[in-house]
Amino acid sequence: MQTAFSEPAKNNSDCEIRVGVASWDDGTNTEKSVKYTWFVGENQKAARGGEVPVDALPQMLDFAIRCGYLRLKHDDKPHNLK
C-alpha cells in the first residue's frame, strides 16, 4: 500500500488506520484500499495484511451489523448541521 492518509486508531493507540493506493494496483493509482495496521519488531515496521478495497467497506459494515458484531450509534444532533 502507498499510504495517502493515516490516523491513530481510536480503539488502540499502538495501531493506525491508513488509506491509499492498494498494493494490488496495476500502476494506474486507481485501486484504493484501507488498512488497519500495527507495528512489529525492533524497528516498528507496519505489519503486512489487513488491507481491503475501499469499495468493499459498505458491504463489510452491513454484514457485521446483520451478524450482530457491530451496532451503529447515532448522536442526537448531526455534526454537520448549522
N, C-alpha and C positions, 0 to 999 in steps of 0.2 A: 504494500500500500504506500502511495505517496500522500502523506498527510497534508491536508489543506488547513484544517482547523482541529483544535483539541481543547478539552477542558477536563478538570479533575472530576472523577466520578463521585456523585453525591453519596453513594452507598459505601464507598471505600476510598479514602484519601490516597491510598497507595496505587490506585488504578486511574486510567484515563479513558475517556470516550473520544474517538477520533473519527473524522470524516475526510474523504478524499478520493483520489483515483484508485480504483481497485487493482489488486495485484494481478488479476486476470485480464486487465485492459490490453487491447491489441496495439497500443501506441497512439490511439486517437484521442485519449483522455476523455472518453465519453462514458466509460463504465465507472459508476460511483459506488462506494461502499462505506459502511460504518463498522467500527471495530471497538470492542471493549478490551482493553489491554492491561496487563500487569507487567511488572518488571522482574527479571530474574538474573541471577549471577552477581558476581562482584562488580561488574560494570553496569549493572541495572539496565540491561538491554530489554526492549519491548518483546514480550512473548509472541511466538507465532500463533496463528489461528485466531478464532473469534471474529473473523471478518465476514460480513454478509452484504449482499446487494441492498442498496438503499431502497429500491423499489419492492423488496420483499418485506420491509418493515411493517407496512399496514396489515398484511396477512398474518405476520408473526404475532403482532399485538392482538389482533382479533382472535387468533387461535388460543393464545394464552388466557384471554378473557373468558372465552367459551369453555375452556377447560378448568376454570376456577383458580388459575395461578396468578392472575392479575386483576385488580379492580381499579378502575379509574376514579380519581377523586376530583370533584368539581368545587371550585370556590364559589362563594355566594355572588361575588362580582367579578366578571372577567377583567383581566388586567388591561386590556386594550380600550376599554370604554372611557370616554372623556366626559 
